[in-house]
Amino acid sequence: MITIKPFSALRPTNALVDKCAALPYDVMSSSEAREMVKGNPYSFLRIDRAEINLDPSVDIYSEEVYNTARDILKKFEDDGVYINDGEKKYYFYRQIMGEQSQTGIVGCASIDDYLENRIKKHEFTRADKEVDRIKHVDTCSAQTGPIFLAYKESETLDSIIVEQTKKAPLYDFVAEDGVRHTVWTTDSSEIDAKIESAFASLDALYIADGHHRCASAVKVGVKRRSENPNYTGKEEFNYFLSVIFPSSTLKILDYNRLLKDLNGYTPSELLDVLQKNVGTVTEYKGGGQYRPEGKHIVGIYLDKKWYKLEFYKELCQGEKAVERLDCAILQNNVLSAILGIGDPRTDKRIDFAGGIRGLEYLEERCEKDCKMAISMYPTSLNDLMSVADDGDVMPPKSTWFEPKLRSGLLIHKI
């Protein structure tokens, strides 16, 4: 049984929504964020990355930064930049990027569902990254960035989404990157009850993106429970802001690898070792970059040429879902065994590039600071959910979701 509750959103006025809504705080550096907000006093990055309002010499994890975030959020509310709906309801959030369209239900998920693994994870989180968002959420008393969740299947929820998004929207705008964002809200307690009941009939939800934001929101909730021993479970800190999408509508992009060196091999030696131990290597002569056309195939860009590497079948027959992932096969048999990269989370010899950058970016990097690039076939949603169902975690940088959920559209105060 999954609990998803309606909530009273703090949200921008219609006149300022396109200026307020911002990309998630963790997809850009602090210096990039400073550039992005120039000329825009309303950008939510001024709250999500509050250090950009201060001198660059200020430590981005200092108390001053979190207090600044809290103060700006309050000022936005006091000045009428943000308004509070007052009434608890669900929202619907659609994103359109090119041919990709996805619509999810916005509500608040239970921290108990997370703690008891009904909201399933597929990644490890890092304590240092959690601490930052824990301080941010706790100081602001608000969850500012939604968690990206998915459900396997629900005809009831699917039909509610279709019907409720036929109405006039609350917001409808195109962001600076060309992604269209549209938001609707429920307008009856009957629909709210149907949504809550439909989620209650599900056994699980899956984190698609936002593991650190999710873990941080949950830990703030647990902290506040300890500070309020007589809590009832109905307090807002028991829930965290989420957008829950039908998994059938989501698309994962490739997450590609860049290697700073060849671990002592020459290009020809490395190709020979791959052919001997990993899979069939053939030079790609189709023109342009090589994009893998299916599972268990990767592209290799080496010495200004593209190659197709098709893994030997015996490497692809692991008993568990996680062992059959291309990124796991690559990590175990190439990155670790041949190139000596044991922990890709910490090894400075490897870098990663989300598929949104394109394969041309891989070539550009190999002209600058890398020796080899590896283009991947995207992980599927079914693979993600199978790994999560097994209680396993994927190798780092296994999935890249686009478009990204905008922060600052709907805020959950706790």
Buried (B, 14 or more C-beta within 10 A) or exposed (E): EBBBBBBBBBBBEEEBBBBBBBBBBBEBEEEEBBEBBEEBEBBBBBBBBBBBBBEEEBEBBEEBBBBBBBBBBBEBBEEEBBBEBEEBBBBBBBBBBEEBBBBBBBBBBBBBBBEEEBBBBBBEBEEEBBBBBBBBBBBBBBBBBBBBBBBBEBEEBBEBBEEBBEEEBBBBBEBEEEBBBBBBBBEEEEBBEBBBEBBEEBEBBBBBBBBBBBBBBBBBBBBBBEEEEEBEEEEBBBBBBBBBBBBEBBBBBBBBBBBBEBBEBEBEEBBEBBBEEBBEBEEBEEEEBBBBEEBBBBBBBBBEEBBBBBBBEEBBEEEEBBBBBBBBBBBBBBBBBBBEBEEBEEBEBBBEBBBBBBBEBBBBBBEEEBBBBBBBBBBBBEBBBBBBBBEBBBBBBBBBBBBBBBBBBBBBBB
